[in-house]
Amino acid sequence: MSATALVLFSGGQDSTTCLAWALDRFERVETVGFDYGQRHRIELECRETLRTQLSNLNPSWGERLGDDHTISLAALGEISDTALTSGMQIEMAASGLPNTFVPGRNLIFLTFAAALAYRRGLKHIVGGMCETDYSGYPDCRDDTIKALQVALNIGMEKRFVLDTPLMWIDKAETWRLAKTLGGRALVDIIVKDSHTCYLGERGEFHAWGYGCGTCPACDLRAKGYEKFSAEEV
């Protein structure tokens, strides 16, 4: 094991699972979060707790976990008119996509991550994009990620690998992957300490974690957890 990785780490369920996946595979793993004025900015506050919890859960993970980085992308929020960057009600837009879609977000995230990975000498860039169980965001599609990998490698004369371990699995399988990687203890950490709710709600605690319970992100997380739990019985 000699490869290195940079994980796009928001503080949510998917990115925490991806961080565990990377720590299980790579010799050195760093993390990066993005502050773009998101409505659920509280997710960024969960990141350090999650990093500590994962380090304590598995000593080898703690040895492999390197520096954390936070990049301000305020301009992305300023040019966006979405339910993730303002107080507007979450609904379907005329485009057929939910108005939580922030155009260009993952393209920008991965480009900045690649620039950071270039400077830090990291080869793999790990993201939680998923085409199986998602809201239809075009920048989560496998074709998008593959095309961007080609562009980044040509433009930076590198051989980055964009890893998307959740691309073809649903939320129930994401919970199952977490259990495979870190047992029930990792599942409990994700339930209690990660954040998914688009509204940034952390007042009410559910079996699957904190959240409003009604936004699309909460709905996906809750249904996935229910299916996962039923299969565990």
Buried (B, 14 or more C-beta within 10 A) or exposed (E): EEBBBBBBBBBBBBBBBBBBBBBBBBEBBBBBBBBBBBBBBBBBEBBEBBBBBBBEBBEEBBEBBBEBBEBEBEEBBEEBEBBBBEEEEBEEEEEEBBBBBBBEBBBBBBBBBBEBBBEBEBBBBBBBBBBBBBBEBBBBBBEBBEEBBEBBBEEBEEEBEBBBBBBEBBBBBBBBBBBEBBEEBBBBBBBBBBBBBBBBBBEEEBEBBBBBBBBBBBBBBBBBBBBBBEEEE
